[in-house]
C-alpha cells in the first residue's frame, strides 16, 4: 500500500451550514398570511448579493402579497 492509497481513502467531513434565525421575517410573514388568507404563494424576490457580505443594505428579499 502506497501513501497515495492512504490519501484516497481519507474521507472529508462536510459541516452543516449554520442555520440563520429569521424571527422578524417570520413575524411579518405570519401577519401577512392572516391579512391575505387567500394568497397561498406570494411572489418573492431575493437579493443577488447578501447584505452580510457587503453590508450596504440589510434587505434579504421581498415578498409580494
mmCIF file as Biopython writes it, N, C-alpha, C and O atoms, coordinates in Angstrom:
data_model
#
loop_
_atom_site.group_PDB
_atom_site.id
_atom_site.type_symbol
_atom_site.label_atom_id
_atom_site.label_alt_id
_atom_site.label_comp_id
_atom_site.label_asym_id
_atom_site.label_entity_id
_atom_site.label_seq_id
_atom_site.pdbx_PDB_ins_code
_atom_site.Cartn_x
_atom_site.Cartn_y
_atom_site.Cartn_z
_atom_site.occupancy
_atom_site.B_iso_or_equiv
_atom_site.auth_seq_id
_atom_site.auth_asym_id
_atom_site.pdbx_PDB_model_num
ATOM 1   N N  . UNK A ? 1  ? 0.846   -1.159 0.000  1.0 0.0 1  A 1 
ATOM 2   C CA . UNK A ? 1  ? 0.000   0.000  0.000  1.0 0.0 1  A 1 
ATOM 3   C C  . UNK A ? 1  ? 0.907   1.243  0.000  1.0 0.0 1  A 1 
ATOM 4   O O  . UNK A ? 1  ? 1.834   1.351  0.803  1.0 0.0 1  A 1 
ATOM 5   N N  . UNK A ? 2  ? 0.623   2.157  -0.902 1.0 0.0 2  A 1 
ATOM 6   C CA . UNK A ? 2  ? 1.445   3.360  -1.007 1.0 0.0 2  A 1 
ATOM 7   C C  . UNK A ? 2  ? 0.805   4.518  -0.246 1.0 0.0 2  A 1 
ATOM 8   O O  . UNK A ? 2  ? -0.318  4.402  0.245  1.0 0.0 2  A 1 
ATOM 9   N N  . UNK A ? 3  ? 1.502   5.598  -0.154 1.0 0.0 3  A 1 
ATOM 10  C CA . UNK A ? 3  ? 0.984   6.788  0.535  1.0 0.0 3  A 1 
ATOM 11  C C  . UNK A ? 3  ? -0.230  7.353  -0.192 1.0 0.0 3  A 1 
ATOM 12  O O  . UNK A ? 3  ? -1.119  7.929  0.436  1.0 0.0 3  A 1 
ATOM 13  N N  . UNK A ? 4  ? -0.272  7.192  -1.511 1.0 0.0 4  A 1 
ATOM 14  C CA . UNK A ? 4  ? -1.396  7.708  -2.277 1.0 0.0 4  A 1 
ATOM 15  C C  . UNK A ? 4  ? -2.676  6.931  -1.986 1.0 0.0 4  A 1 
ATOM 16  O O  . UNK A ? 4  ? -3.765  7.504  -2.012 1.0 0.0 4  A 1 
ATOM 17  N N  . UNK A ? 5  ? -2.555  5.640  -1.711 1.0 0.0 5  A 1 
ATOM 18  C CA . UNK A ? 5  ? -3.719  4.842  -1.352 1.0 0.0 5  A 1 
ATOM 19  C C  . UNK A ? 5  ? -4.316  5.321  -0.027 1.0 0.0 5  A 1 
ATOM 20  O O  . UNK A ? 5  ? -5.537  5.345  0.134  1.0 0.0 5  A 1 
ATOM 21  N N  . UNK A ? 6  ? -3.464  5.698  0.908  1.0 0.0 6  A 1 
ATOM 22  C CA . UNK A ? 6  ? -3.951  6.208  2.192  1.0 0.0 6  A 1 
ATOM 23  C C  . UNK A ? 6  ? -4.678  7.538  2.018  1.0 0.0 6  A 1 
ATOM 24  O O  . UNK A ? 6  ? -5.684  7.787  2.682  1.0 0.0 6  A 1 
ATOM 25  N N  . UNK A ? 7  ? -4.180  8.384  1.140  1.0 0.0 7  A 1 
ATOM 26  C CA . UNK A ? 7  ? -4.815  9.679  0.901  1.0 0.0 7  A 1 
ATOM 27  C C  . UNK A ? 7  ? -6.167  9.523  0.213  1.0 0.0 7  A 1 
ATOM 28  O O  . UNK A ? 7  ? -7.098  10.276 0.499  1.0 0.0 7  A 1 
ATOM 29  N N  . UNK A ? 8  ? -6.280  8.574  -0.670 1.0 0.0 8  A 1 
ATOM 30  C CA . UNK A ? 8  ? -7.534  8.342  -1.375 1.0 0.0 8  A 1 
ATOM 31  C C  . UNK A ? 8  ? -8.627  7.865  -0.435 1.0 0.0 8  A 1 
ATOM 32  O O  . UNK A ? 8  ? -9.794  8.210  -0.619 1.0 0.0 8  A 1 
ATOM 33  N N  . UNK A ? 9  ? -8.266  7.076  0.573  1.0 0.0 9  A 1 
ATOM 34  C CA . UNK A ? 9  ? -9.247  6.510  1.484  1.0 0.0 9  A 1 
ATOM 35  C C  . UNK A ? 9  ? -9.726  7.506  2.539  1.0 0.0 9  A 1 
ATOM 36  O O  . UNK A ? 9  ? -10.762 7.294  3.169  1.0 0.0 9  A 1 
ATOM 37  N N  . UNK A ? 10 ? -8.976  8.586  2.730  1.0 0.0 10 A 1 
ATOM 38  C CA . UNK A ? 10 ? -9.346  9.560  3.744  1.0 0.0 10 A 1 
ATOM 39  C C  . UNK A ? 10 ? -10.612 10.299 3.319  1.0 0.0 10 A 1 
ATOM 40  O O  . UNK A ? 10 ? -10.677 10.860 2.225  1.0 0.0 10 A 1 
ATOM 41  N N  . UNK A ? 11 ? -11.606 10.293 4.186  1.0 0.0 11 A 1 
ATOM 42  C CA . UNK A ? 11 ? -12.872 10.949 3.892  1.0 0.0 11 A 1 
ATOM 43  C C  . UNK A ? 11 ? -12.863 12.360 4.470  1.0 0.0 11 A 1 
ATOM 44  O O  . UNK A ? 11 ? -12.324 12.609 5.549  1.0 0.0 11 A 1 
ATOM 45  N N  . UNK A ? 12 ? -13.465 13.258 3.734  1.0 0.0 12 A 1 
ATOM 46  C CA . UNK A ? 12 ? -13.575 14.634 4.187  1.0 0.0 12 A 1 
ATOM 47  C C  . UNK A ? 12 ? -14.982 14.831 4.749  1.0 0.0 12 A 1 
ATOM 48  O O  . UNK A ? 12 ? -15.977 14.597 4.062  1.0 0.0 12 A 1 
ATOM 49  N N  . UNK A ? 13 ? -15.048 15.264 6.004  1.0 0.0 13 A 1 
ATOM 50  C CA . UNK A ? 13 ? -16.353 15.516 6.621  1.0 0.0 13 A 1 
ATOM 51  C C  . UNK A ? 13 ? -16.832 16.896 6.221  1.0 0.0 13 A 1 
ATOM 52  O O  . UNK A ? 13 ? -16.096 17.879 6.307  1.0 0.0 13 A 1 
ATOM 53  N N  . UNK A ? 14 ? -18.080 16.952 5.784  1.0 0.0 14 A 1 
ATOM 54  C CA . UNK A ? 14 ? -18.666 18.230 5.411  1.0 0.0 14 A 1 
ATOM 55  C C  . UNK A ? 14 ? -19.495 18.739 6.582  1.0 0.0 14 A 1 
ATOM 56  O O  . UNK A ? 14 ? -20.302 18.007 7.154  1.0 0.0 14 A 1 
ATOM 57  N N  . UNK A ? 15 ? -19.282 20.011 6.930  1.0 0.0 15 A 1 
ATOM 58  C CA . UNK A ? 15 ? -20.032 20.612 8.018  1.0 0.0 15 A 1 
ATOM 59  C C  . UNK A ? 15 ? -21.374 21.106 7.501  1.0 0.0 15 A 1 
ATOM 60  O O  . UNK A ? 15 ? -21.496 21.513 6.346  1.0 0.0 15 A 1 
ATOM 61  N N  . UNK A ? 16 ? -22.380 21.066 8.372  1.0 0.0 16 A 1 
ATOM 62  C CA . UNK A ? 16 ? -23.683 21.593 8.021  1.0 0.0 16 A 1 
ATOM 63  C C  . UNK A ? 16 ? -23.612 23.114 8.017  1.0 0.0 16 A 1 
ATOM 64  O O  . UNK A ? 16 ? -22.933 23.709 8.854  1.0 0.0 16 A 1 
ATOM 65  N N  . UNK A ? 17 ? -24.310 23.743 7.079  1.0 0.0 17 A 1 
ATOM 66  C CA . UNK A ? 17 ? -24.328 25.205 7.103  1.0 0.0 17 A 1 
ATOM 67  C C  . UNK A ? 17 ? -25.072 25.706 8.339  1.0 0.0 17 A 1 
ATOM 68  O O  . UNK A ? 17 ? -26.015 25.072 8.813  1.0 0.0 17 A 1 
ATOM 69  N N  . UNK A ? 18 ? -24.637 26.839 8.844  1.0 0.0 18 A 1 
ATOM 70  C CA . UNK A ? 18 ? -25.246 27.410 10.034 1.0 0.0 18 A 1 
ATOM 71  C C  . UNK A ? 18 ? -26.672 27.856 9.730  1.0 0.0 18 A 1 
ATOM 72  O O  . UNK A ? 18 ? -26.913 28.537 8.733  1.0 0.0 18 A 1 
ATOM 73  N N  . UNK A ? 19 ? -27.606 27.478 10.580 1.0 0.0 19 A 1 
ATOM 74  C CA . UNK A ? 19 ? -28.997 27.871 10.399 1.0 0.0 19 A 1 
ATOM 75  C C  . UNK A ? 19 ? -29.182 29.290 10.910 1.0 0.0 19 A 1 
ATOM 76  O O  . UNK A ? 19 ? -28.797 29.612 12.035 1.0 0.0 19 A 1 
ATOM 77  N N  . UNK A ? 20 ? -29.767 30.129 10.083 1.0 0.0 20 A 1 
ATOM 78  C CA . UNK A ? 20 ? -29.960 31.530 10.426 1.0 0.0 20 A 1 
ATOM 79  C C  . UNK A ? 20 ? -31.374 31.710 10.968 1.0 0.0 20 A 1 
ATOM 80  O O  . UNK A ? 20 ? -32.342 31.268 10.349 1.0 0.0 20 A 1 
ATOM 81  N N  . UNK A ? 21 ? -31.488 32.356 12.116 1.0 0.0 21 A 1 
ATOM 82  C CA . UNK A ? 21 ? -32.789 32.641 12.723 1.0 0.0 21 A 1 
ATOM 83  C C  . UNK A ? 21 ? -33.384 33.874 12.057 1.0 0.0 21 A 1 
ATOM 84  O O  . UNK A ? 21 ? -32.714 34.898 11.918 1.0 0.0 21 A 1 
ATOM 85  N N  . UNK A ? 22 ? -34.648 33.771 11.646 1.0 0.0 22 A 1 
ATOM 86  C CA . UNK A ? 22 ? -35.319 34.885 10.966 1.0 0.0 22 A 1 
ATOM 87  C C  . UNK A ? 22 ? -36.604 35.253 11.698 1.0 0.0 22 A 1 
ATOM 88  O O  . UNK A ? 22 ? -37.698 35.140 11.146 1.0 0.0 22 A 1 
ATOM 89  N N  . UNK A ? 23 ? -36.461 35.688 12.935 1.0 0.0 23 A 1 
ATOM 90  C CA . UNK A ? 23 ? -37.635 35.986 13.760 1.0 0.0 23 A 1 
ATOM 91  C C  . UNK A ? 23 ? -38.470 37.119 13.179 1.0 0.0 23 A 1 
ATOM 92  O O  . UNK A ? 23 ? -39.695 37.015 13.124 1.0 0.0 23 A 1 
ATOM 93  N N  . UNK A ? 24 ? -37.830 38.193 12.749 1.0 0.0 24 A 1 
ATOM 94  C CA . UNK A ? 24 ? -38.561 39.328 12.185 1.0 0.0 24 A 1 
ATOM 95  C C  . UNK A ? 24 ? -39.282 38.952 10.906 1.0 0.0 24 A 1 
ATOM 96  O O  . UNK A ? 24 ? -40.450 39.292 10.717 1.0 0.0 24 A 1 
ATOM 97  N N  . UNK A ? 25 ? -38.582 38.250 10.030 1.0 0.0 25 A 1 
ATOM 98  C CA . UNK A ? 25 ? -39.165 37.825 8.766  1.0 0.0 25 A 1 
ATOM 99  C C  . UNK A ? 25 ? -40.352 36.896 9.022  1.0 0.0 25 A 1 
ATOM 100 O O  . UNK A ? 25 ? -41.395 37.020 8.381  1.0 0.0 25 A 1 
ATOM 101 N N  . UNK A ? 26 ? -40.186 35.972 9.957  1.0 0.0 26 A 1 
ATOM 102 C CA . UNK A ? 26 ? -41.264 35.037 10.287 1.0 0.0 26 A 1 
ATOM 103 C C  . UNK A ? 26 ? -42.485 35.769 10.844 1.0 0.0 26 A 1 
ATOM 104 O O  . UNK A ? 26 ? -43.620 35.409 10.532 1.0 0.0 26 A 1 
ATOM 105 N N  . UNK A ? 27 ? -42.254 36.794 11.668 1.0 0.0 27 A 1 
ATOM 106 C CA . UNK A ? 27 ? -43.371 37.556 12.242 1.0 0.0 27 A 1 
ATOM 107 C C  . UNK A ? 27 ? -44.128 38.311 11.157 1.0 0.0 27 A 1 
ATOM 108 O O  . UNK A ? 27 ? -45.358 38.340 11.167 1.0 0.0 27 A 1 
ATOM 109 N N  . UNK A ? 28 ? -43.404 38.921 10.222 1.0 0.0 28 A 1 
ATOM 110 C CA . UNK A ? 28 ? -44.045 39.652 9.120  1.0 0.0 28 A 1 
ATOM 111 C C  . UNK A ? 28 ? -44.828 38.686 8.236  1.0 0.0 28 A 1 
ATOM 112 O O  . UNK A ? 28 ? -45.947 38.993 7.826  1.0 0.0 28 A 1 
ATOM 113 N N  . UNK A ? 29 ? -44.257 37.531 7.941  1.0 0.0 29 A 1 
ATOM 114 C CA . UNK A ? 29 ? -44.939 36.526 7.124  1.0 0.0 29 A 1 
ATOM 115 C C  . UNK A ? 29 ? -46.227 36.068 7.790  1.0 0.0 29 A 1 
ATOM 116 O O  . UNK A ? 29 ? -47.250 35.912 7.124  1.0 0.0 29 A 1 
ATOM 117 N N  . UNK A ? 30 ? -46.183 35.854 9.095  1.0 0.0 30 A 1 
ATOM 118 C CA . UNK A ? 30 ? -47.374 35.417 9.836  1.0 0.0 30 A 1 
ATOM 119 C C  . UNK A ? 30 ? -48.495 36.458 9.747  1.0 0.0 30 A 1 
ATOM 120 O O  . UNK A ? 30 ? -49.652 36.097 9.534  1.0 0.0 30 A 1 
ATOM 121 N N  . UNK A ? 31 ? -48.170 37.725 9.906  1.0 0.0 31 A 1 
ATOM 122 C CA . UNK A ? 31 ? -49.176 38.796 9.825  1.0 0.0 31 A 1 
ATOM 123 C C  . UNK A ? 31 ? -49.741 38.894 8.413  1.0 0.0 31 A 1 
ATOM 124 O O  . UNK A ? 31 ? -50.951 39.044 8.244  1.0 0.0 31 A 1 
ATOM 125 N N  . UNK A ? 32 ? -48.887 38.811 7.399  1.0 0.0 32 A 1 
ATOM 126 C CA . UNK A ? 32 ? -49.358 38.895 6.009  1.0 0.0 32 A 1 
ATOM 127 C C  . UNK A ? 32 ? -50.248 37.713 5.652  1.0 0.0 32 A 1 
ATOM 128 O O  . UNK A ? 32 ? -51.221 37.873 4.915  1.0 0.0 32 A 1 
ATOM 129 N N  . UNK A ? 33 ? -49.929 36.534 6.163  1.0 0.0 33 A 1 
ATOM 130 C CA . UNK A ? 33 ? -50.775 35.364 5.896  1.0 0.0 33 A 1 
ATOM 131 C C  . UNK A ? 33 ? -52.148 35.519 6.538  1.0 0.0 33 A 1 
ATOM 132 O O  . UNK A ? 33 ? -53.143 35.046 5.988  1.0 0.0 33 A 1 
ATOM 133 N N  . UNK A ? 34 ? -52.215 36.179 7.697  1.0 0.0 34 A 1 
ATOM 134 C CA . UNK A ? 34 ? -53.511 36.442 8.335  1.0 0.0 34 A 1 
ATOM 135 C C  . UNK A ? 34 ? -54.284 37.517 7.573  1.0 0.0 34 A 1 
ATOM 136 O O  . UNK A ? 34 ? -55.506 37.428 7.448  1.0 0.0 34 A 1 
ATOM 137 N N  . UNK A ? 35 ? -53.584 38.529 7.064  1.0 0.0 35 A 1 
ATOM 138 C CA . UNK A ? 35 ? -54.240 39.622 6.341  1.0 0.0 35 A 1 
ATOM 139 C C  . UNK A ? 35 ? -54.711 39.187 4.955  1.0 0.0 35 A 1 
ATOM 140 O O  . UNK A ? 35 ? -55.735 39.665 4.468  1.0 0.0 35 A 1 
ATOM 141 N N  . UNK A ? 36 ? -53.971 38.287 4.322  1.0 0.0 36 A 1 
ATOM 142 C CA . UNK A ? 36 ? -54.295 37.813 2.975  1.0 0.0 36 A 1 
ATOM 143 C C  . UNK A ? 36 ? -54.375 36.287 2.967  1.0 0.0 36 A 1 
ATOM 144 O O  . UNK A ? 36 ? -53.486 35.629 2.426  1.0 0.0 36 A 1 
ATOM 145 N N  . UNK A ? 37 ? -55.432 35.710 3.560  1.0 0.0 37 A 1 
ATOM 146 C CA . UNK A ? 37 ? -55.505 34.247 3.679  1.0 0.0 37 A 1 
ATOM 147 C C  . UNK A ? 37 ? -55.645 33.519 2.339  1.0 0.0 37 A 1 
ATOM 148 O O  . UNK A ? 37 ? -55.271 32.350 2.240  1.0 0.0 37 A 1 
ATOM 149 N N  . UNK A ? 38 ? -56.173 34.181 1.311  1.0 0.0 38 A 1 
ATOM 150 C CA . UNK A ? 38 ? -56.348 33.511 0.021  1.0 0.0 38 A 1 
ATOM 151 C C  . UNK A ? 38 ? -55.044 33.459 -0.786 1.0 0.0 38 A 1 
ATOM 152 O O  . UNK A ? 38 ? -54.956 32.730 -1.773 1.0 0.0 38 A 1 
ATOM 153 N N  . UNK A ? 39 ? -54.052 34.215 -0.377 1.0 0.0 39 A 1 
ATOM 154 C CA . UNK A ? 39 ? -52.766 34.260 -1.093 1.0 0.0 39 A 1 
ATOM 155 C C  . UNK A ? 39 ? -51.860 33.171 -0.544 1.0 0.0 39 A 1 
ATOM 156 O O  . UNK A ? 39 ? -51.222 33.366 0.490  1.0 0.0 39 A 1 
ATOM 157 N N  . UNK A ? 40 ? -51.790 32.032 -1.214 1.0 0.0 40 A 1 
ATOM 158 C CA . UNK A ? 40 ? -51.010 30.891 -0.722 1.0 0.0 40 A 1 
ATOM 159 C C  . UNK A ? 40 ? -49.536 30.983 -1.098 1.0 0.0 40 A 1 
ATOM 160 O O  . UNK A ? 40 ? -48.673 30.592 -0.312 1.0 0.0 40 A 1 
ATOM 161 N N  . UNK A ? 41 ? -49.238 31.492 -2.283 1.0 0.0 41 A 1 
ATOM 162 C CA . UNK A ? 41 ? -47.856 31.564 -2.752 1.0 0.0 41 A 1 
ATOM 163 C C  . UNK A ? 41 ? -47.525 32.996 -3.185 1.0 0.0 41 A 1 
ATOM 164 O O  . UNK A ? 41 ? -47.678 33.332 -4.359 1.0 0.0 41 A 1 
ATOM 165 N N  . UNK A ? 42 ? -47.079 33.834 -2.262 1.0 0.0 42 A 1 
ATOM 166 C CA . UNK A ? 42 ? -46.729 35.199 -2.653 1.0 0.0 42 A 1 
ATOM 167 C C  . UNK A ? 42 ? -45.481 35.198 -3.540 1.0 0.0 42 A 1 
ATOM 168 O O  . UNK A ? 42 ? -44.661 34.282 -3.475 1.0 0.0 42 A 1 
ATOM 169 N N  . UNK A ? 43 ? -45.353 36.224 -4.356 1.0 0.0 43 A 1 
ATOM 170 C CA . UNK A ? 43 ? -44.145 36.365 -5.163 1.0 0.0 43 A 1 
ATOM 171 C C  . UNK A ? 43 ? -43.002 36.750 -4.243 1.0 0.0 43 A 1 
ATOM 172 O O  . UNK A ? 43 ? -43.180 37.563 -3.335 1.0 0.0 43 A 1 
ATOM 173 N N  . UNK A ? 44 ? -41.844 36.181 -4.465 1.0 0.0 44 A 1 
ATOM 174 C CA . UNK A ? 44 ? -40.692 36.502 -3.631 1.0 0.0 44 A 1 
ATOM 175 C C  . UNK A ? 44 ? -39.497 36.795 -4.518 1.0 0.0 44 A 1 
ATOM 176 O O  . UNK A ? 44 ? -39.174 36.039 -5.434 1.0 0.0 44 A 1 
ATOM 177 N N  . UNK A ? 45 ? -38.852 37.911 -4.223 1.0 0.0 45 A 1 
ATOM 178 C CA . UNK A ? 45 ? -37.642 38.301 -4.943 1.0 0.0 45 A 1 
ATOM 179 C C  . UNK A ? 45 ? -36.516 38.434 -3.927 1.0 0.0 45 A 1 
ATOM 180 O O  . UNK A ? 45 ? -36.630 39.182 -2.956 1.0 0.0 45 A 1 
ATOM 181 N N  . UNK A ? 46 ? -35.442 37.715 -4.154 1.0 0.0 46 A 1 
ATOM 182 C CA . UNK A ? 46 ? -34.289 37.762 -3.269 1.0 0.0 46 A 1 
ATOM 183 C C  . UNK A ? 46 ? -33.191 38.635 -3.853 1.0 0.0 46 A 1 
ATOM 184 O O  . UNK A ? 46 ? -33.225 38.992 -5.031 1.0 0.0 46 A 1 
ATOM 185 N N  . UNK A ? 47 ? -32.227 38.970 -3.025 1.0 0.0 47 A 1 
ATOM 186 C CA . UNK A ? 47 ? -31.106 39.780 -3.480 1.0 0.0 47 A 1 
ATOM 187 C C  . UNK A ? 47 ? -30.049 38.896 -4.141 1.0 0.0 47 A 1 
ATOM 188 O O  . UNK A ? 47 ? -29.932 37.713 -3.823 1.0 0.0 47 A 1 
ATOM 189 N N  . UNK A ? 48 ? -29.296 39.471 -5.047 1.0 0.0 48 A 1 
ATOM 190 C CA . UNK A ? 48 ? -28.216 38.734 -5.693 1.0 0.0 48 A 1 
ATOM 191 C C  . UNK A ? 48 ? -27.023 38.580 -4.759 1.0 0.0 48 A 1 
ATOM 192 O O  . UNK A ? 48 ? -26.385 37.528 -4.716 1.0 0.0 48 A 1 
ATOM 193 N N  . UNK A ? 49 ? -26.730 39.639 -4.014 1.0 0.0 49 A 1 
ATOM 194 C CA . UNK A ? 49 ? -25.615 39.611 -3.070 1.0 0.0 49 A 1 
ATOM 195 C C  . UNK A ? 49 ? -26.181 39.867 -1.683 1.0 0.0 49 A 1 
ATOM 196 O O  . UNK A ? 49 ? -26.814 40.895 -1.446 1.0 0.0 49 A 1 
ATOM 197 N N  . UNK A ? 50 ? -25.958 38.949 -0.781 1.0 0.0 50 A 1 
ATOM 198 C CA . UNK A ? 50 ? -26.479 39.077 0.578  1.0 0.0 50 A 1 
ATOM 199 C C  . UNK A ? 50 ? -25.820 40.244 1.297  1.0 0.0 50 A 1 
ATOM 200 O O  . UNK A ? 50 ? -24.633 40.503 1.098  1.0 0.0 50 A 1 
ATOM 201 N N  . UNK A ? 51 ? -26.570 40.947 2.125  1.0 0.0 51 A 1 
ATOM 202 C CA . UNK A ? 51 ? -26.047 42.110 2.832  1.0 0.0 51 A 1 
ATOM 203 C C  . UNK A ? 51 ? -24.946 41.745 3.802  1.0 0.0 51 A 1 
ATOM 204 O O  . UNK A ? 51 ? -24.113 42.588 4.136  1.0 0.0 51 A 1 
ATOM 205 N N  . UNK A ? 52 ? -24.925 40.506 4.262  1.0 0.0 52 A 1 
ATOM 206 C CA . UNK A ? 52 ? -23.870 40.076 5.179  1.0 0.0 52 A 1 
ATOM 207 C C  . UNK A ? 52 ? -22.498 40.194 4.536  1.0 0.0 52 A 1 
ATOM 208 O O  . UNK A ? 52 ? -21.503 40.449 5.213  1.0 0.0 52 A 1 
ATOM 209 N N  . UNK A ? 53 ? -22.454 40.003 3.213  1.0 0.0 53 A 1 
ATOM 210 C CA . UNK A ? 53 ? -21.181 40.024 2.516  1.0 0.0 53 A 1 
ATOM 211 C C  . UNK A ? 53 ? -20.739 41.435 2.138  1.0 0.0 53 A 1 
ATOM 212 O O  . UNK A ? 53 ? -19.544 41.697 1.999  1.0 0.0 53 A 1 
ATOM 213 N N  . UNK A ? 54 ? -21.693 42.336 1.972  1.0 0.0 54 A 1 
ATOM 214 C CA . UNK A ? 54 ? -21.381 43.691 1.534  1.0 0.0 54 A 1 
ATOM 215 C C  . UNK A ? 54 ? -21.604 44.700 2.652  1.0 0.0 54 A 1 
ATOM 216 O O  . UNK A ? 54 ? -20.774 45.584 2.865  1.0 0.0 54 A 1 
ATOM 217 N N  . UNK A ? 55 ? -22.714 44.577 3.364  1.0 0.0 55 A 1 
ATOM 218 C CA . UNK A ? 55 ? -23.006 45.460 4.479  1.0 0.0 55 A 1 
ATOM 219 C C  . UNK A ? 55 ? -23.638 46.782 4.094  1.0 0.0 55 A 1 
ATOM 220 O O  . UNK A ? 55 ? -23.652 47.708 4.905  1.0 0.0 55 A 1 
ATOM 221 N N  . UNK A ? 56 ? -24.163 46.902 2.881  1.0 0.0 56 A 1 
ATOM 222 C CA . UNK A ? 56 ? -24.740 48.171 2.434  1.0 0.0 56 A 1 
ATOM 223 C C  . UNK A ? 56 ? -26.196 48.292 2.880  1.0 0.0 56 A 1 
ATOM 224 O O  . UNK A ? 56 ? -26.551 49.250 3.566  1.0 0.0 56 A 1 
ATOM 225 N N  . UNK A ? 57 ? -27.024 47.355 2.508  1.0 0.0 57 A 1 
ATOM 226 C CA . UNK A ? 57 ? -28.452 47.415 2.819  1.0 0.0 57 A 1 
ATOM 227 C C  . UNK A ? 57 ? -28.895 46.068 3.391  1.0 0.0 57 A 1 
ATOM 228 O O  . UNK A ? 57 ? -28.697 45.034 2.753  1.0 0.0 57 A 1 
ATOM 229 N N  . UNK A ? 58 ? -29.486 46.068 4.577  1.0 0.0 58 A 1 
ATOM 230 C CA . UNK A ? 58 ? -29.885 44.799 5.199  1.0 0.0 58 A 1 
ATOM 231 C C  . UNK A ? 58 ? -31.208 44.247 4.675  1.0 0.0 58 A 1 
ATOM 232 O O  . UNK A ? 58 ? -32.125 43.999 5.458  1.0 0.0 58 A 1 
ATOM 233 N N  . UNK A ? 59 ? -31.315 44.057 3.389  1.0 0.0 59 A 1 
ATOM 234 C CA . UNK A ? 59 ? -32.532 43.537 2.783  1.0 0.0 59 A 1 
ATOM 235 C C  . UNK A ? 59 ? -32.212 42.209 2.113  1.0 0.0 59 A 1 
ATOM 236 O O  . UNK A ? 59 ? -31.469 42.172 1.132  1.0 0.0 59 A 1 
ATOM 237 N N  . UNK A ? 60 ? -32.769 41.116 2.635  1.0 0.0 60 A 1 
ATOM 238 C CA . UNK A ? 60 ? -32.531 39.787 2.062  1.0 0.0 60 A 1 
ATOM 239 C C  . UNK A ? 60 ? -33.444 39.510 0.881  1.0 0.0 60 A 1 
ATOM 240 O O  . UNK A ? 60 ? -33.086 38.752 -0.020 1.0 0.0 60 A 1 
ATOM 241 N N  . UNK A ? 61 ? -34.609 40.115 0.881  1.0 0.0 61 A 1 
ATOM 242 C CA . UNK A ? 61 ? -35.560 39.876 -0.187 1.0 0.0 61 A 1 
ATOM 243 C C  . UNK A ? 61 ? -36.873 40.539 0.135  1.0 0.0 61 A 1 
ATOM 244 O O  . UNK A ? 61 ? -37.015 41.186 1.173  1.0 0.0 61 A 1 
ATOM 245 N N  . UNK A ? 62 ? -37.838 40.378 -0.757 1.0 0.0 62 A 1 
ATOM 246 C CA . UNK A ? 62 ? -39.146 40.971 -0.549 1.0 0.0 62 A 1 
ATOM 247 C C  . UNK A ? 62 ? -40.202 39.984 -1.045 1.0 0.0 62 A 1 
ATOM 248 O O  . UNK A ? 62 ? -40.025 39.331 -2.074 1.0 0.0 62 A 1 
ATOM 249 N N  . UNK A ? 63 ? -41.295 39.886 -0.303 1.0 0.0 63 A 1 
ATOM 250 C CA . UNK A ? 63 ? -42.428 39.058 -0.703 1.0 0.0 63 A 1 
ATOM 251 C C  . UNK A ? 63 ? -43.594 39.965 -1.045 1.0 0.0 63 A 1 
ATOM 252 O O  . UNK A ? 63 ? -43.877 40.914 -0.315 1.0 0.0 63 A 1 
ATOM 253 N N  . UNK A ? 64 ? -44.274 39.682 -2.146 1.0 0.0 64 A 1 
ATOM 254 C CA . UNK A ? 64 ? -45.392 40.497 -2.602 1.0 0.0 64 A 1 
ATOM 255 C C  . UNK A ? 64 ? -46.661 39.692 -2.482 1.0 0.0 64 A 1 
ATOM 256 O O  . UNK A ? 64 ? -46.810 38.648 -3.118 1.0 0.0 64 A 1 
ATOM 257 N N  . UNK A ? 65 ? -47.591 40.188 -1.650 1.0 0.0 65 A 1 
ATOM 258 C CA . UNK A ? 65 ? -48.885 39.523 -1.448 1.0 0.0 65 A 1 
ATOM 259 C C  . UNK A ? 65 ? -49.938 40.182 -2.284 1.0 0.0 65 A 1 
ATOM 260 O O  . UNK A ? 65 ? -51.097 39.768 -2.255 1.0 0.0 65 A 1 
#
